[in-house]
Amino acid sequence: MAKKIIFDKNYFVLPATHHILTVSAFIPFCMVTAYNPALIPESLGFVRTASFYLAENYPILTMVLGYNPPIVHGLEAVYAAYLCSNAGMTTSTTVKWVLSTLVFGFSSVLLKLRPYLQNAKKSQP
């Protein structure tokens, strides 16, 4: 039997740690590689070399990986705002979900918020 969930209009959790670490490293790397790989400090060695290699040998892939995440995360943040608004969550909670989704993407809205809202809705009489 499913555990009964009581809806909390202040519910907020961050994504899993591995999602936070992956996105925090990958998105900036892709964006800097797409815009200007020379911005990566020489002290990062292999990361800088990989950035130049990708920019020179795979420019289209680099542009796609550099330009699309901000657009996609922006759209996901709008979806998070829509879900929070429809669920009747507080303004501060909605802002937290929107910012979390803007930075971390689907791991916030699809893996944390939407399942919570669906389970809470099922539990209501």
N, CA, C and O atoms as a printed pandas DataFrame, in Angstrom:
     atom_number atom_name residue_name chain_id  residue_number  x_coord  y_coord  z_coord
0              1         N          MET        A               1    0.835   -1.179    0.000
1              2        CA          MET        A               1    0.000    0.000    0.000
2              3         C          MET        A               1    0.880    1.243    0.000
3              4         O          MET        A               1    1.871    1.313    0.727
4              5         N          ALA        A               2    0.520    2.203   -0.803
5              6        CA          ALA        A               2    1.313    3.423   -0.934
6              7         C          ALA        A               2    1.206    4.268    0.331
7              8         O          ALA        A               2    0.159    4.345    0.974
8              9         N          LYS        A               3    2.316    4.890    0.657
9             10        CA          LYS        A               3    2.351    5.767    1.821
10            11         C          LYS        A               3    1.543    7.033    1.522
11            12         O          LYS        A               3    1.701    7.648    0.468
12            13         N          LYS        A               4    0.687    7.405    2.456
13            14        CA          LYS        A               4   -0.145    8.591    2.277
14            15         C          LYS        A               4    0.710    9.841    2.472
15            16         O          LYS        A               4    1.394    9.988    3.484
16            17         N          ILE        A               5    0.659   10.738    1.488
17            18        CA          ILE        A               5    1.433   11.967    1.533
18            19         C          ILE        A               5    0.500   13.139    1.782
19            20         O          ILE        A               5   -0.507   13.300    1.092
20            21         N          ILE        A               6    0.837   13.949    2.762
21            22        CA          ILE        A               6    0.078   15.160    3.029
22            23         C          ILE        A               6    0.745   16.295    2.259
23            24         O          ILE        A               6    1.946   16.527    2.393
24            25         N          PHE        A               7   -0.042   16.996    1.458
25            26        CA          PHE        A               7    0.491   18.077    0.641
26            27         C          PHE        A               7    1.019   19.205    1.516
27            28         O          PHE        A               7    0.328   19.688    2.414
28            29         N          ASP        A               8    2.254   19.617    1.242
29            30        CA          ASP        A               8    2.878   20.734    1.954
30            31         C          ASP        A               8    3.183   21.823    0.929
31            32         O          ASP        A               8    3.990   21.617    0.022
32            33         N          LYS        A               9    2.548   22.964    1.070
33            34        CA          LYS        A               9    2.740   24.035    0.081
34            35         C          LYS        A               9    4.118   24.668    0.184
35            36         O          LYS        A               9    4.469   25.501   -0.652
36            37         N          ASN        A              10    4.914   24.297    1.190
37            38        CA          ASN        A              10    6.285   24.787    1.343
38            39         C          ASN        A              10    7.326   23.717    1.005
39            40         O          ASN        A              10    8.505   23.892    1.315
40            41         N          TYR        A              11    6.913   22.618    0.379
41            42        CA          TYR        A              11    7.815   21.514    0.072
42            43         C          TYR        A              11    8.892   21.935   -0.923
43            44         O          TYR        A              11    8.587   22.450   -1.999
44            45         N          PHE        A              12   10.159   21.710   -0.553
45            46        CA          PHE        A              12   11.278   21.962   -1.463
46            47         C          PHE        A              12   12.448   21.074   -1.068
47            48         O          PHE        A              12   12.805   20.996    0.108
48            49         N          VAL        A              13   13.038   20.412   -2.041
49            50        CA          VAL        A              13   14.272   19.649   -1.846
50            51         C          VAL        A              13   15.173   19.889   -3.052
51            52         O          VAL        A              13   14.700   20.108   -4.168
52            53         N          LEU        A              14   16.461   19.846   -2.809
53            54        CA          LEU        A              14   17.413   19.961   -3.904
54            55         C          LEU        A              14   17.549   18.608   -4.600
55            56         O          LEU        A              14   17.211   17.579   -4.015
56            57         N          PRO        A              15   18.035   18.595   -5.830
57            58        CA          PRO        A              15   18.262   17.323   -6.514
58            59         C          PRO        A              15   19.345   16.511   -5.810
59            60         O          PRO        A              15   19.997   16.989   -4.882
60            61         N          ALA        A              16   19.521   15.283   -6.267
61            62        CA          ALA        A              16   20.546   14.405   -5.705
62            63         C          ALA        A              16   21.930   15.025   -5.898
63            64         O          ALA        A              16   22.162   15.762   -6.856
64            65         N          THR        A              17   22.830   14.722   -4.991
65            66        CA          THR        A              17   24.173   15.298   -5.019
66            67         C          THR        A              17   24.897   15.024   -6.326
67            68         O          THR        A              17   25.577   15.906   -6.850
68            69         N          HIS        A              18   24.761   13.817   -6.860
69            70        CA          HIS        A              18   25.471   13.515   -8.105
70            71         C          HIS        A              18   24.938   14.341   -9.277
71            72         O          HIS        A              18   25.698   14.660  -10.191
72            73         N          HIS        A              19   23.657   14.692   -9.272
73            74        CA          HIS        A              19   23.133   15.582  -10.302
74            75         C          HIS        A              19   23.705   16.986  -10.140
75            76         O          HIS        A              19   24.081   17.628  -11.121
76            77         N          ILE        A              20   23.768   17.450   -8.917
77            78        CA          ILE        A              20   24.308   18.785   -8.650
78            79         C          ILE        A              20   25.756   18.872   -9.120
79            80         O          ILE        A              20   26.134   19.832   -9.792
80            81         N          LEU        A              21   26.566   17.877   -8.771
81            82        CA          LEU        A              21   27.977   17.901   -9.144
82            83         C          LEU        A              21   28.170   17.782  -10.654
83            84         O          LEU        A              21   29.012   18.470  -11.231
84            85         N          THR        A              22   27.400   16.919  -11.285
85            86        CA          THR        A              22   27.532   16.732  -12.731
86            87         C          THR        A              22   27.153   17.995  -13.493
87            88         O          THR        A              22   27.900   18.455  -14.356
88            89         N          VAL        A              23   26.006   18.545  -13.176
89            90        CA          VAL        A              23   25.533   19.746  -13.885
90            91         C          VAL        A              23   26.438   20.928  -13.585
91            92         O          VAL        A              23   26.728   21.726  -14.476
92            93         N          SER        A              24   26.888   21.051  -12.344
93            94        CA          SER        A              24   27.746   22.169  -11.961
94            95         C          SER        A              24   29.077   22.161  -12.697
95            96         O          SER        A              24   29.687   23.215  -12.878
96            97         N          ALA        A              25   29.535   20.999  -13.120
97            98        CA          ALA        A              25   30.793   20.911  -13.867
98            99         C          ALA        A              25   30.566   20.941  -15.374
99           100         O          ALA        A              25   31.294   21.618  -16.100
100          101         N          PHE        A              26   29.567   20.216  -15.844
101          102        CA          PHE        A              26   29.377   20.017  -17.282
102          103         C          PHE        A              26   28.845   21.252  -17.997
103          104         O          PHE        A              26   29.371   21.614  -19.050
104          105         N          ILE        A              27   27.840   21.897  -17.474
105          106        CA          ILE        A              27   27.215   23.043  -18.155
106          107         C          ILE        A              27   28.213   24.200  -18.336
107          108         O          ILE        A              27   28.351   24.699  -19.452
108          109         N          PRO        A              28   28.904   24.638  -17.287
109          110        CA          PRO        A              28   29.872   25.725  -17.516
110          111         C          PRO        A              28   30.976   25.336  -18.501
111          112         O          PRO        A              28   31.394   26.154  -19.320
112          113         N          PHE        A              29   31.451   24.086  -18.422
113          114        CA          PHE        A              29   32.475   23.623  -19.361
114          115         C          PHE        A              29   31.989   23.739  -20.800
115          116         O          PHE        A              29   32.709   24.248  -21.660
116          117         N          CYS        A              30   30.774   23.270  -21.066
117          118        CA          CYS        A              30   30.222   23.333  -22.425
118          119         C          CYS        A              30   30.017   24.766  -22.883
119          120         O          CYS        A              30   30.290   25.095  -24.038
120          121         N          MET        A              31   29.543   25.613  -21.998
121          122        CA          MET        A              31   29.293   26.999  -22.384
122          123         C          MET        A              31   30.599   27.737  -22.671
123          124         O          MET        A              31   30.689   28.466  -23.659
124          125         N          VAL        A              32   31.603   27.561  -21.828
125          126        CA          VAL        A              32   32.889   28.223  -22.061
126          127         C          VAL        A              32   33.547   27.676  -23.315
127          128         O          VAL        A              32   34.150   28.431  -24.078
128          129         N          THR        A              33   33.439   26.372  -23.537
129          130        CA          THR        A              33   34.007   25.771  -24.735
130          131         C          THR        A              33   33.337   26.338  -25.983
131          132         O          THR        A              33   34.007   26.571  -26.990
132          133         N          ALA        A              34   32.043   26.558  -25.932
133          134        CA          ALA        A              34   31.324   27.093  -27.093
134          135         C          ALA        A              34   31.661   28.560  -27.330
135          136         O          ALA        A              34   31.798   28.981  -28.478
136          137         N          TYR        A              35   31.798   29.339  -26.267
137          138        CA          TYR        A              35   32.013   30.779  -26.426
138          139         C          TYR        A              35   33.483   31.119  -26.656
139          140         O          TYR        A              35   33.827   31.805  -27.618
140          141         N          ASN        A              36   34.355   30.630  -25.756
141          142        CA          ASN        A              36   35.763   30.980  -25.862
142          143         C          ASN        A              36   36.583   30.041  -24.983
143          144         O          ASN        A              36   36.713   30.284  -23.784
144          145         N          PRO        A              37   37.138   28.974  -25.556
145          146        CA          PRO        A              37   37.903   28.014  -24.750
146          147         C          PRO        A              37   39.138   28.615  -24.085
147          148         O          PRO        A              37   39.653   28.054  -23.118
148          149         N          ALA        A              38   39.614   29.745  -24.593
149          150        CA          ALA        A              38   40.794   30.377  -23.996
150          151         C          ALA        A              38   40.506   30.898  -22.586
151          152         O          ALA        A              38   41.439   31.220  -21.849
152          153         N          LEU        A              39   39.233   30.986  -22.201
153          154        CA          LEU        A              39   38.887   31.440  -20.845
154          155         C          LEU        A              39   39.197   30.392  -19.777
155          156         O          LEU        A              39   39.281   30.716  -18.593
156          157         N          ILE        A              40   39.366   29.149  -20.193
157          158        CA          ILE        A              40   39.689   28.088  -19.231
158          159         C          ILE        A              40   41.160   28.244  -18.846
159          160         O          ILE        A              40   42.024   28.278  -19.722
160          161         N          PRO        A              41   41.455   28.338  -17.553
161          162        CA          PRO        A              41   42.840   28.567  -17.124
162          163         C          PRO        A              41   43.777   27.421  -17.522
163          164         O          PRO        A              41   43.371   26.260  -17.576
164          165         N          GLU        A              42   45.006   27.764  -17.793
165          166        CA          GLU        A              42   46.009   26.755  -18.163
166          167         C          GLU        A              42   46.250   25.763  -17.034
167          168         O          GLU        A              42   46.650   24.626  -17.284
168          169         N          SER        A              43   46.016   26.175  -15.815
169          170        CA          SER        A              43   46.241   25.294  -14.670
170          171         C          SER        A              43   45.320   24.073  -14.685
171          172         O          SER        A              43   45.575   23.102  -13.973
172          173         N          LEU        A              44   44.249   24.111  -15.491
173          174        CA          LEU        A              44   43.341   22.964  -15.572
174          175         C          LEU        A              44   43.798   21.912  -16.584
175          176         O          LEU        A              44   43.131   20.893  -16.764
176          177         N          GLY        A              45   44.909   22.151  -17.230
177          178        CA          GLY        A              45   45.573   21.162  -18.076
178          179         C          GLY        A              45   44.677   20.441  -19.059
179          180         O          GLY        A              45   44.313   20.990  -20.098
180          181         N          PHE        A              46   44.315   19.184  -18.725
181          182        CA          PHE        A              46   43.532   18.341  -19.623
182          183         C          PHE        A              46   42.180   18.959  -19.975
183          184         O          PHE        A              46   41.720   18.834  -21.110
184          185         N          VAL        A              47   41.553   19.614  -19.028
185          186        CA          VAL        A              47   40.243   20.230  -19.286
186          187         C          VAL        A              47   40.381   21.300  -20.363
187          188         O          VAL        A              47   39.549   21.388  -21.266
188          189         N          ARG        A              48   41.423   22.107  -20.267
189          190        CA          ARG        A              48   41.667   23.142  -21.275
190          191         C          ARG        A              48   41.966   22.503  -22.631
191          192         O          ARG        A              48   41.447   22.946  -23.656
192          193         N          THR        A              49   42.795   21.470  -22.638
193          194        CA          THR        A              49   43.134   20.776  -23.880
194          195         C          THR        A              49   41.882   20.177  -24.513
195          196         O          THR        A              49   41.681   20.287  -25.722
196          197         N          ALA        A              50   41.042   19.545  -23.699
197          198        CA          ALA        A              50   39.800   18.949  -24.208
198          199         C          ALA        A              50   38.876   20.023  -24.763
199          200         O          ALA        A              50   38.209   19.810  -25.776
200          201         N          SER        A              51   38.836   21.154  -24.116
201          202        CA          SER        A              51   37.990   22.249  -24.574
202          203         C          SER        A              51   38.423   22.744  -25.954
203          204         O          SER        A              51   37.590   22.926  -26.841
204          205         N          PHE        A              52   39.707   22.958  -26.128
205          206        CA          PHE        A              52   40.211   23.394  -27.438
206          207         C          PHE        A              52   39.982   22.319  -28.495
207          208         O          PHE        A              52   39.614   22.625  -29.630
208          209         N          TYR        A              53   40.199   21.067  -28.120
209          210        CA          TYR        A              53   39.998   19.963  -29.070
210          211         C          TYR        A              53   38.544   19.923  -29.549
211          212         O          TYR        A              53   38.283   19.819  -30.748
212          213         N          LEU        A              54   37.618   20.006  -28.622
213          214        CA          LEU        A              54   36.196   19.980  -28.995
214          215         C          LEU        A              54   35.817   21.183  -29.846
215          216         O          LEU        A              54   35.101   21.044  -30.838
216          217         N          ALA        A              55   36.291   22.356  -29.465
217          218        CA          ALA        A              55   35.943   23.576  -30.202
218          219         C          ALA        A              55   36.491   23.551  -31.632
219          220         O          ALA        A              55   35.833   24.027  -32.557
220          221         N          GLU        A              56   37.675   23.005  -31.812
221          222        CA          GLU        A              56   38.302   22.979  -33.136
222          223         C          GLU        A              56   37.780   21.846  -34.011
223          224         O          GLU        A              56   37.587   22.036  -35.212
224          225         N          ASN        A              57   37.547   20.671  -33.430
225          226        CA          ASN        A              57   37.188   19.489  -34.220
226          227         C          ASN        A              57   35.692   19.217  -34.314
227          228         O          ASN        A              57   35.244   18.558  -35.252
228          229         N          TYR        A              58   34.924   19.708  -33.369
229          230        CA          TYR        A              58   33.478   19.473  -33.355
230          231         C          TYR        A              58   32.738   20.784  -33.069
231          232         O          TYR        A              58   32.048   20.885  -32.055
232          233         N          PRO        A              59   32.868   21.777  -33.932
233          234        CA          PRO        A              59   32.279   23.089  -33.624
234          235         C          PRO        A              59   30.760   23.079  -33.527
235          236         O          PRO        A              59   30.196   23.810  -32.712
236          237         N          ILE        A              60   30.087   22.275  -34.333
237          238        CA          ILE        A              60   28.623   22.243  -34.278
238          239         C          ILE        A              60   28.156   21.598  -32.971
239          240         O          ILE        A              60   27.262   22.113  -32.300
240          241         N          LEU        A              61   28.764   20.480  -32.623
241          242        CA          LEU        A              61   28.427   19.821  -31.355
242          243         C          LEU        A              61   28.696   20.759  -30.180
243          244         O          LEU        A              61   27.901   20.845  -29.244
244          245         N          THR        A              62   29.817   21.453  -30.244
245          246        CA          THR        A              62   30.174   22.392  -29.178
246          247         C          THR        A              62   29.136   23.495  -29.052
247          248         O          THR        A              62   28.753   23.867  -27.943
248          249         N          MET        A              63   28.681   24.019  -30.181
249          250        CA          MET        A              63   27.664   25.073  -30.147
250          251         C          MET        A              63   26.341   24.552  -29.589
251          252         O          MET        A              63   25.681   25.230  -28.801
252          253         N          VAL        A              64   25.960   23.349  -30.001
253          254        CA          VAL        A              64   24.708   22.765  -29.498
254          255         C          VAL        A              64   24.790   22.560  -27.989
255          256         O          VAL        A              64   23.858   22.904  -27.262
256          257         N          LEU        A              65   25.909   21.998  -27.517
257          258        CA          LEU        A              65   26.069   21.758  -26.079
258          259         C          LEU        A              65   26.255   23.044  -25.289
259          260         O          LEU        A              65   25.984   23.075  -24.088
260          261         N          GLY        A              66   26.710   24.096  -25.940
261          262        CA          GLY        A              66   26.931   25.351  -25.241
262          263         C          GLY        A              66   25.720   26.254  -25.197
263          264         O          GLY        A              66   25.501   26.951  -24.206
264          265         N          TYR        A              67   24.927   26.252  -26.257
265          266        CA          TYR        A              67   23.796   27.185  -26.348
266          267         C          TYR        A              67   22.469   26.587  -25.881
267          268         O          TYR        A              67   21.605   27.322  -25.404
268          269         N          ASN        A              68   22.292   25.298  -26.006
269          270        CA          ASN        A              68   20.995   24.696  -25.668
270          271         C          ASN        A              68   20.679   24.593  -24.177
271          272         O          ASN        A              68   19.528   24.825  -23.808
272          273         N          PRO        A              69   21.616   24.263  -23.303
273          274        CA          PRO        A              69   21.253   24.137  -21.881
274          275         C          PRO        A              69   20.585   25.369  -21.278
275          276         O          PRO        A              69   19.602   25.212  -20.554
276          277         N          PRO        A              70   21.064   26.587  -21.535
277          278        CA          PRO        A              70   20.348   27.729  -20.949
278          279         C          PRO        A              70   18.912   27.848  -21.453
279          280         O          PRO        A              70   18.012   28.218  -20.699
280          281         N          ILE        A              71   18.704   27.533  -22.723
281          282        CA          ILE        A              71   17.353   27.601  -23.294
282          283         C          ILE        A              71   16.463   26.528  -22.675
283          284         O          ILE        A              71   15.348   26.813  -22.238
284          285         N          VAL        A              72   16.957   25.304  -22.642
285          286        CA          VAL        A              72   16.170   24.186  -22.106
286          287         C          VAL        A              72   15.900   24.370  -20.620
287          288         O          VAL        A              72   14.778   24.145  -20.166
288          289         N          HIS        A              73   16.902   24.772  -19.860
289          290        CA          HIS        A              73   16.696   24.989  -18.423
290          291         C          HIS        A              73   15.719   26.132  -18.179
291          292         O          HIS        A              73   14.946   26.092  -17.222
292          293         N          GLY        A              74   15.746   27.143  -19.031
293          294        CA          GLY        A              74   14.770   28.230  -18.916
294          295         C          GLY        A              74   13.351   27.739  -19.123
295          296         O          GLY        A              74   12.443   28.120  -18.384
296          297         N          LEU        A              75   13.154   26.888  -20.134
297          298        CA          LEU        A              75   11.821   26.328  -20.384
298          299         C          LEU        A              75   11.381   25.408  -19.252
299          300         O          LEU        A              75   10.210   25.397  -18.874
300          301         N          GLU        A              76   12.319   24.638  -18.713
301          302        CA          GLU        A              76   11.989   23.773  -17.576
302          303         C          GLU        A              76   11.621   24.608  -16.348
303          304         O          GLU        A              76   10.744   24.221  -15.576
304          305         N          ALA        A              77   12.279   25.738  -16.168
305          306        CA          ALA        A              77   11.962   26.621  -15.036
306          307         C          ALA        A              77   10.554   27.203  -15.177
307          308         O          ALA        A              77    9.840   27.353  -14.185
308          309         N          VAL        A              78   10.157   27.529  -16.403
309          310        CA          VAL        A              78    8.790   28.007  -16.641
310          311         C          VAL        A              78    7.795   26.901  -16.289
311          312         O          VAL        A              78    6.752   27.168  -15.692
312          313         N          TYR        A              79    8.119   25.655  -16.663
313          314        CA          TYR        A              79    7.258   24.515  -16.337
314          315         C          TYR        A              79    7.169   24.322  -14.817
315          316         O          TYR        A              79    6.098   24.016  -14.294
316          317         N          ALA        A              80    8.291   24.498  -14.110
317          318        CA          ALA        A              80    8.280   24.384  -12.645
318          319         C          ALA        A              80    7.377   25.454  -12.037
319          320         O          ALA        A              80    6.624   25.181  -11.103
320          321         N          ALA        A              81    7.455   26.666  -12.569
321          322        CA          ALA        A              81    6.589   27.745  -12.073
322          323         C          ALA        A              81    5.123   27.400  -12.311
323          324         O          ALA        A              81    4.276   27.647  -11.453
324          325         N          TYR        A              82    4.827   26.837  -13.463
325          326        CA          TYR        A              82    3.463   26.426  -13.802
326          327         C          TYR        A              82    2.956   25.351  -12.825
327          328         O          TYR        A              82    1.835   25.440  -12.324
328          329         N          LEU        A              83    3.789   24.340  -12.562
329          330        CA          LEU        A              83    3.396   23.277  -11.628
330          331         C          LEU        A              83    3.150   23.835  -10.226
331          332         O          LEU        A              83    2.155   23.499   -9.583
332          333         N          CYS        A              84    4.055   24.682   -9.762
333          334        CA          CYS        A              84    3.918   25.257   -8.418
334          335         C          CYS        A              84    2.680   26.138   -8.320
335          336         O          CYS        A              84    1.968   26.111   -7.316
336          337         N          SER        A              85    2.430   26.908   -9.352
337          338        CA          SER        A              85    1.265   27.790   -9.360
338          339         C          SER        A              85   -0.028   26.985   -9.314
339          340         O          SER        A              85   -0.938   27.299   -8.546
340          341         N          ASN        A              86   -0.101   25.957  -10.131
341          342        CA          ASN        A              86   -1.306   25.113  -10.153
342          343         C          ASN        A              86   -1.505   24.342   -8.856
343          344         O          ASN        A              86   -2.638   24.051   -8.472
344          345         N          ALA        A              87   -0.414   24.011   -8.181
345          346        CA          ALA        A              87   -0.507   23.254   -6.934
346          347         C          ALA        A              87   -0.814   24.148   -5.742
347          348         O          ALA        A              87   -1.149   23.646   -4.669
348          349         N          GLY        A              88   -0.706   25.464   -5.909
349          350        CA          GLY        A              88   -0.977   26.382   -4.812
350          351         C          GLY        A              88    0.171   26.523   -3.838
351          352         O          GLY        A              88   -0.051   26.796   -2.658
352          353         N          MET        A              89    1.387   26.345   -4.304
353          354        CA          MET        A              89    2.555   26.483   -3.434
354          355         C          MET        A              89    2.817   27.964   -3.163
355          356         O          MET        A              89    2.388   28.833   -3.922
356          357         N          THR        A              90    3.525   28.234   -2.072
357          358        CA          THR        A              90    3.820   29.624   -1.704
358          359         C          THR        A              90    4.769   30.253   -2.717
359          360         O          THR        A              90    5.445   29.554   -3.471
360          361         N          THR        A              91    4.806   31.568   -2.722
361          362        CA          THR        A              91    5.672   32.295   -3.653
362          363         C          THR        A              91    7.139   31.978   -3.405
363          364         O          THR        A              91    7.899   31.777   -4.353
364          365         N          SER        A              92    7.544   31.930   -2.142
365          366        CA          SER        A              92    8.961   31.640   -1.847
366          367         C          SER        A              92    9.335   30.223   -2.293
367          368         O          SER        A              92   10.438   30.003   -2.793
368          369         N          THR        A              93    8.443   29.282   -2.118
369          370        CA          THR        A              93    8.709   27.917   -2.566
370          371         C          THR        A              93    8.767   27.849   -4.085
371          372         O          THR        A              93    9.611   27.150   -4.646
372          373         N          THR        A              94    7.882   28.565   -4.747
373          374        CA          THR        A              94    7.886   28.605   -6.210
374          375         C          THR        A              94    9.204   29.176   -6.715
375          376         O          THR        A              94    9.783   28.652   -7.667
376          377         N          VAL        A              95    9.681   30.243   -6.087
377          378        CA          VAL        A              95   10.954   30.848   -6.494
378          379         C          VAL        A              95   12.099   29.848   -6.299
379          380         O          VAL        A              95   12.980   29.745   -7.152
380          381         N          LYS        A              96   12.090   29.116   -5.187
381          382        CA          LYS        A              96   13.126   28.109   -4.949
382          383         C          LYS        A              96   13.116   27.039   -6.043
383          384         O          LYS        A              96   14.169   26.669   -6.563
384          385         N          TRP        A              97   11.920   26.543   -6.390
385          386        CA          TRP        A              97   11.828   25.520   -7.439
386          387         C          TRP        A              97   12.270   26.061   -8.785
387          388         O          TRP        A              97   12.958   25.369   -9.536
388          389         N          VAL        A              98   11.885   27.282   -9.097
389          390        CA          VAL        A              98   12.263   27.880  -10.383
390          391         C          VAL        A              98   13.780   28.050  -10.457
391          392         O          VAL        A              98   14.389   27.695  -11.467
392          393         N          LEU        A              99   14.394   28.585   -9.412
393          394        CA          LEU        A              99   15.846   28.765   -9.424
394          395         C          LEU        A              99   16.585   27.433   -9.465
395          396         O          LEU        A              99   17.570   27.286  -10.188
396          397         N          SER        A             100   16.109   26.466   -8.689
397          398        CA          SER        A             100   16.732   25.144   -8.703
398          399         C          SER        A             100   16.645   24.513  -10.089
399          400         O          SER        A             100   17.609   23.914  -10.565
400          401         N          THR        A             101   15.494   24.649  -10.729
401          402        CA          THR        A             101   15.316   24.084  -12.060
402          403         C          THR        A             101   16.124   24.853  -13.093
403          404         O          THR        A             101   16.652   24.257  -14.032
404          405         N          LEU        A             102   16.226   26.147  -12.936
405          406        CA          LEU        A             102   17.019   26.953  -13.855
406          407         C          LEU        A             102   18.487   26.533  -13.818
407          408         O          LEU        A             102   19.153   26.508  -14.853
408          409         N          VAL        A             103   18.986   26.207  -12.643
409          410        CA          VAL        A             103   20.387   25.821  -12.501
410          411         C          VAL        A             103   20.597   24.328  -12.787
411          412         O          VAL        A             103   21.520   23.973  -13.520
412          413         N          PHE        A             104   19.763   23.455  -12.224
413          414        CA          PHE        A             104   20.008   22.017  -12.295
414          415         C          PHE        A             104   19.138   21.279  -13.306
415          416         O          PHE        A             104   19.384   20.105  -13.583
416          417         N          GLY        A             105   18.140   21.933  -13.855
417          418        CA          GLY        A             105   17.341   21.336  -14.922
418          419         C          GLY        A             105   16.371   20.263  -14.464
419          420         O          GLY        A             105   15.757   20.355  -13.401
420          421         N          PHE        A             106   16.253   19.238  -15.307
421          422        CA          PHE        A             106   15.230   18.213  -15.104
422          423         C          PHE        A             106   15.354   17.489  -13.771
423          424         O          PHE        A             106   14.356   16.981  -13.258
424          425         N          SER        A             107   16.547   17.428  -13.201
425          426        CA          SER        A             107   16.707   16.699  -11.945
426          427         C          SER        A             107   15.924   17.352  -10.809
427          428         O          SER        A             107   15.642   16.706   -9.799
428          429         N          SER        A             108   15.577   18.610  -10.965
429          430        CA          SER        A             108   14.726   19.265   -9.960
430          431         C          SER        A             108   13.262   19.018  -10.258
431          432         O          SER        A             108   12.534   18.466   -9.433
432          433         N          VAL        A             109   12.829   19.432  -11.450
433          434        CA          VAL        A             109   11.395   19.445  -11.741
434          435         C          VAL        A             109   10.846   18.046  -12.046
435          436         O          VAL        A             109    9.761   17.703  -11.575
436          437         N          LEU        A             110   11.556   17.249  -12.806
437          438        CA          LEU        A             110   11.011   15.949  -13.197
438          439         C          LEU        A             110   11.268   14.845  -12.180
439          440         O          LEU        A             110   10.461   13.924  -12.047
440          441         N          LEU        A             111   12.383   14.929  -11.464
441          442        CA          LEU        A             111   12.713   13.862  -10.519
442          443         C          LEU        A             111   12.282   14.145   -9.091
443          444         O          LEU        A             111   12.197   13.222   -8.280
444          445         N          LYS        A             112   12.009   15.396   -8.768
445          446        CA          LYS        A             112   11.630   15.749   -7.390
446          447         C          LYS        A             112   10.239   16.364   -7.281
447          448         O          LYS        A             112    9.401   15.863   -6.531
448          449         N          LEU        A             113    9.983   17.442   -8.018
449          450        CA          LEU        A             113    8.732   18.188   -7.859
450          451         C          LEU        A             113    7.534   17.447   -8.425
451          452         O          LEU        A             113    6.551   17.231   -7.716
452          453         N          ARG        A             114    7.598   17.056   -9.680
453          454        CA          ARG        A             114    6.433   16.440  -10.319
454          455         C          ARG        A             114    5.993   15.145   -9.624
455          456         O          ARG        A             114    4.797   14.975   -9.385
456          457         N          PRO        A             115    6.916   14.217   -9.286
457          458        CA          PRO        A             115    6.454   13.019   -8.559
458          459         C          PRO        A             115    5.813   13.346   -7.209
459          460         O          PRO        A             115    4.841   12.705   -6.811
460          461         N          TYR        A             116    6.360   14.345   -6.505
461          462        CA          TYR        A             116    5.780   14.741   -5.226
462          463         C          TYR        A             116    4.347   15.227   -5.419
463          464         O          TYR        A             116    3.444   14.825   -4.685
464          465         N          LEU        A             117    4.143   16.091   -6.408
465          466        CA          LEU        A             117    2.800   16.630   -6.651
466          467         C          LEU        A             117    1.837   15.533   -7.084
467          468         O          LEU        A             117    0.679   15.534   -6.668
468          469         N          GLN        A             118    2.291   14.606   -7.906
469          470        CA          GLN        A             118    1.420   13.507   -8.347
470          471         C          GLN        A             118    1.028   12.607   -7.173
471          472         O          GLN        A             118   -0.133   12.220   -7.046
472          473         N          ASN        A             119    1.996   12.277   -6.317
473          474        CA          ASN        A             119    1.696   11.425   -5.160
474          475         C          ASN        A             119    0.815   12.140   -4.150
475          476         O          ASN        A             119   -0.066   11.525   -3.550
476          477         N          ALA        A             120    1.042   13.425   -3.957
477          478        CA          ALA        A             120    0.222   14.194   -3.023
478          479         C          ALA        A             120   -1.201   14.289   -3.547
479          480         O          ALA        A             120   -2.153   14.213   -2.770
480          481         N          LYS        A             121   -1.356   14.452   -4.850
481          482        CA          LYS        A             121   -2.693   14.546   -5.470
482          483         C          LYS        A             121   -3.445   13.223   -5.308
483          484         O          LYS        A             121   -4.640   13.223   -5.013
484          485         N          LYS        A             122   -2.753   12.096   -5.499
485          486        CA          LYS        A             122   -3.369   10.779   -5.344
486          487         C          LYS        A             122   -3.831   10.528   -3.917
487          488         O          LYS        A             122   -4.832    9.851   -3.683
488          489         N          SER        A             123   -3.076   11.095   -2.955
489          490        CA          SER        A             123   -3.378   10.861   -1.541
490          491         C          SER        A             123   -4.535   11.689   -1.027
491          492         O          SER        A             123   -5.094   11.388    0.028
492          493         N          GLN        A             124   -4.904   12.735   -1.762
493          494        CA          GLN        A             124   -6.006   13.583   -1.313
494          495         C          GLN        A             124   -7.336   12.850   -1.464
495          496         O          GLN        A             124   -7.525   12.076   -2.402
496          497         N          PRO        A             125   -8.257   13.101   -0.530
497          498        CA          PRO        A             125   -9.557   12.422   -0.600
498          499         C          PRO        A             125  -10.417   12.939   -1.713
499          500         O          PRO        A             125  -11.538   12.466   -1.898
